[in-house]
Amino acid sequence: MKNEILLTIGWVTAIQGGLGAGGRLFGEGPWGLLHRWWDVPTSGYLALLLVGAVLAVTGERAKRART
């Protein structure tokens, strides 16, 4: 159960970071939900993408090790 929560949080965080960075780099402003609540710089979105990817990979590895 803990690994599935970690995996879900990782994917959501990575997606929000990717959408924010992609919107800032290729659009007029960040995409996703985070920009509605906070003004996150592009480097912050990239950090969220990295942290989310690490959490998702950790959750996937734990899920595969369990089976």
Backbone as a chain_set.jsonl record, in Angstrom:
{"seq": "MKNEILLTIGWVTAIQGGLGAGGRLFGEGPWGLLHRWWDVPTSGYLALLLVGAVLAVTGERAKRART", "coords": {"N": [[0.823, -1.186, 0.0], [1.911, 1.263, 0.81], [3.853, 1.632, -1.14], [2.332, 1.978, -3.463], [1.127, 4.423, -2.949], [3.375, 6.073, -2.835], [4.243, 5.746, -5.471], [2.058, 6.867, -6.907], [2.07, 9.54, -5.956], [4.574, 10.263, -6.92], [4.226, 10.085, -9.749], [2.194, 12.026, -10.178], [3.468, 14.334, -9.254], [5.671, 14.445, -11.008], [4.344, 14.788, -13.459], [3.034, 17.269, -13.068], [5.275, 18.9, -12.725], [6.494, 18.578, -15.23], [4.481, 19.596, -16.931], [4.361, 22.258, -16.057], [6.994, 23.202, -16.576], [7.143, 22.697, -19.325], [5.099, 24.356, -20.301], [6.111, 26.861, -19.593], [8.462, 26.927, -21.114], [7.685, 26.359, -23.779], [5.245, 27.531, -24.211], [2.933, 30.196, -23.438], [2.691, 30.43, -20.723], [2.812, 28.59, -17.574], [1.476, 25.256, -17.54], [-0.981, 22.998, -16.153], [-1.879, 22.501, -12.654], [-0.53, 23.745, -10.514], [0.293, 26.399, -10.965], [-1.924, 27.885, -10.453], [-2.09, 28.207, -7.742], [0.464, 28.809, -6.707], [3.334, 30.784, -7.561], [5.609, 29.428, -9.341], [8.996, 29.162, -10.258], [10.686, 28.366, -13.389], [12.887, 26.673, -12.919], [12.064, 25.539, -10.541], [9.874, 24.019, -11.382], [11.249, 22.17, -12.96], [12.743, 20.917, -10.977], [10.649, 19.734, -9.529], [9.78, 17.93, -11.465], [12.024, 16.238, -11.596], [12.182, 15.237, -8.913], [9.686, 13.983, -8.737], [10.002, 12.029, -10.733], [12.025, 10.458, -9.604], [10.7, 9.504, -7.301], [8.639, 8.032, -8.557], [10.097, 6.069, -9.957], [11.303, 4.779, -7.803], [9.023, 3.775, -6.496], [8.082, 2.027, -8.515], [10.209, 0.177, -8.651], [10.07, -0.935, -6.072], [7.578, -2.105, -6.227], [8.0, -4.04, -8.185], [9.948, -5.588, -6.932], [8.515, -6.708, -4.899], [6.846, -8.557, -6.128]], "CA": [[0.0, 0.0, 0.0], [2.789, 2.427, 0.897], [4.534, 1.787, -2.423], [1.393, 2.516, -4.437], [0.972, 5.845, -2.64], [4.623, 6.689, -3.282], [4.208, 5.722, -6.931], [1.062, 7.834, -7.362], [2.585, 10.884, -5.67], [5.668, 10.491, -7.853], [3.715, 10.35, -11.095], [1.478, 13.305, -10.193], [4.474, 15.388, -9.11], [6.436, 14.523, -12.257], [3.479, 15.342, -14.501], [2.852, 18.695, -12.804], [6.545, 19.559, -13.028], [6.672, 18.58, -16.681], [3.527, 20.531, -17.532], [4.764, 23.625, -15.731], [8.209, 23.545, -17.319], [6.805, 22.717, -20.749], [4.328, 25.563, -20.581], [6.992, 28.036, -19.514], [9.459, 26.891, -22.182], [7.11, 26.27, -25.12], [3.963, 28.232, -24.286], [2.902, 31.541, -22.867], [2.731, 30.329, -19.264], [2.805, 27.199, -17.125], [0.262, 24.458, -17.636], [-1.196, 22.2, -14.954], [-2.632, 23.122, -11.569], [0.276, 24.439, -9.517], [0.38, 27.842, -11.209], [-3.131, 28.532, -9.939], [-1.917, 28.459, -6.318], [1.788, 29.357, -6.42], [4.149, 31.235, -8.685], [6.801, 28.582, -9.298], [9.886, 29.446, -11.39], [10.947, 27.235, -14.281], [13.792, 25.736, -12.244], [11.251, 24.824, -9.565], [9.132, 22.99, -12.114], [12.199, 21.114, -13.341], [13.047, 20.174, -9.752], [9.485, 18.894, -9.263], [9.834, 16.846, -12.438], [13.081, 15.319, -11.174], [11.778, 14.574, -7.661], [8.586, 13.083, -9.071], [10.528, 10.878, -11.475], [12.736, 9.606, -8.645], [9.682, 8.819, -6.5], [7.947, 7.055, -9.399], [11.014, 4.945, -10.21], [11.436, 4.053, -6.533], [7.786, 3.025, -6.312], [8.051, 0.93, -9.485], [11.177, -0.839, -8.229], [9.541, -1.612, -4.896], [6.452, -2.928, -6.672], [8.552, -5.202, -8.887], [10.667, -6.426, -5.972], [7.522, -7.403, -4.085], [6.243, -9.668, -6.874]], "C": [[0.871, 1.255, 0.0], [3.473, 2.69, -0.441], [3.606, 2.358, -3.498], [1.163, 4.01, -4.207], [2.2, 6.609, -3.111], [4.658, 6.789, -4.804], [3.238, 6.771, -7.477], [1.529, 9.27, -7.134], [3.717, 11.224, -6.634], [5.19, 10.837, -9.246], [3.02, 11.705, -11.167], [2.466, 14.467, -10.115], [5.267, 15.556, -10.399], [5.601, 15.143, -13.378], [3.284, 16.839, -14.298], [4.13, 19.478, -13.086], [6.803, 19.648, -14.52], [5.74, 19.548, -17.382], [3.928, 21.981, -17.264], [5.983, 24.066, -16.519], [7.928, 23.629, -18.811], [6.03, 23.959, -21.138], [5.183, 26.818, -20.54], [7.959, 28.079, -20.692], [8.838, 26.976, -23.576], [5.785, 26.998, -25.289], [4.077, 29.627, -23.692], [2.993, 31.539, -21.348], [2.646, 28.877, -18.854], [1.442, 26.543, -17.296], [0.122, 23.669, -16.347], [-1.943, 22.987, -13.891], [-1.805, 23.996, -10.643], [0.324, 25.947, -9.721], [-0.86, 28.588, -10.718], [-2.976, 28.915, -8.461], [-0.596, 29.141, -5.984], [2.461, 29.815, -7.697], [5.491, 30.512, -8.603], [7.693, 28.947, -10.488], [10.14, 28.181, -12.219], [11.866, 26.214, -13.629], [13.05, 24.939, -11.173], [10.434, 23.72, -10.213], [10.048, 21.843, -12.536], [12.598, 20.276, -12.135], [11.89, 19.25, -9.371], [9.443, 17.696, -10.211], [10.86, 15.795, -12.02], [12.692, 14.55, -9.918], [10.645, 13.582, -7.926], [9.05, 11.852, -9.816], [11.264, 9.92, -10.541], [11.742, 8.837, -7.78], [8.96, 7.743, -7.308], [8.828, 5.843, -9.671], [11.197, 4.119, -8.945], [10.194, 3.215, -6.263], [7.67, 1.85, -7.266], [9.016, -0.192, -9.096], [10.676, -1.626, -7.02], [8.387, -2.536, -5.27], [6.967, -4.185, -7.375], [9.297, -6.142, -7.954], [9.704, -7.23, -5.12], [6.942, -8.617, -4.79], [7.22, -10.756, -7.172]], "O": [[0.593, 2.204, -0.733], [3.651, 3.844, -0.832], [4.045, 3.134, -4.348], [1.022, 4.772, -5.163], [2.078, 7.673, -3.718], [5.062, 7.814, -5.352], [3.575, 7.489, -8.419], [1.397, 10.117, -8.017], [3.807, 12.356, -7.111], [5.691, 11.779, -9.861], [3.233, 12.457, -12.118], [2.319, 15.463, -10.823], [5.51, 16.681, -10.837], [6.115, 15.942, -14.161], [3.36, 17.604, -15.26], [4.08, 20.586, -13.62], [7.274, 20.671, -15.017], [6.145, 20.243, -18.314], [3.839, 22.828, -18.153], [6.011, 25.168, -17.067], [8.421, 24.532, -19.487], [6.278, 24.548, -22.189], [5.005, 27.729, -21.349], [8.245, 29.156, -21.215], [9.411, 27.606, -24.465], [5.258, 27.072, -26.399], [5.169, 30.153, -23.478], [3.341, 32.558, -20.751], [2.43, 28.011, -19.701], [0.401, 27.194, -17.208], [1.037, 23.678, -15.524], [-2.562, 24.01, -14.181], [-2.349, 24.919, -10.036], [0.388, 26.698, -8.748], [-0.829, 29.812, -10.586], [-3.643, 29.832, -7.982], [-0.541, 29.966, -5.072], [2.19, 29.296, -8.78], [6.393, 30.937, -7.882], [7.203, 29.034, -11.614], [9.839, 27.07, -11.784], [11.648, 25.01, -13.77], [13.381, 23.779, -10.928], [10.311, 22.622, -9.67], [9.657, 20.677, -12.472], [12.772, 19.063, -12.25], [12.113, 18.118, -8.942], [9.111, 16.584, -9.802], [10.588, 14.597, -12.087], [12.856, 13.331, -9.867], [10.651, 12.471, -7.397], [8.558, 10.751, -9.569], [11.138, 8.703, -10.676], [11.923, 7.642, -7.55], [8.697, 6.656, -6.792], [8.352, 4.708, -9.622], [11.242, 2.891, -9.008], [10.305, 2.064, -5.843], [7.206, 0.78, -6.87], [8.678, -1.372, -9.199], [10.842, -2.844, -6.956], [8.237, -3.617, -4.7], [6.426, -5.273, -7.178], [9.284, -7.356, -8.155], [10.042, -8.323, -4.666], [6.584, -9.6, -4.142], [6.86, -11.756, -7.793]]}, "num_chains": 1, "name": "protein.A"}
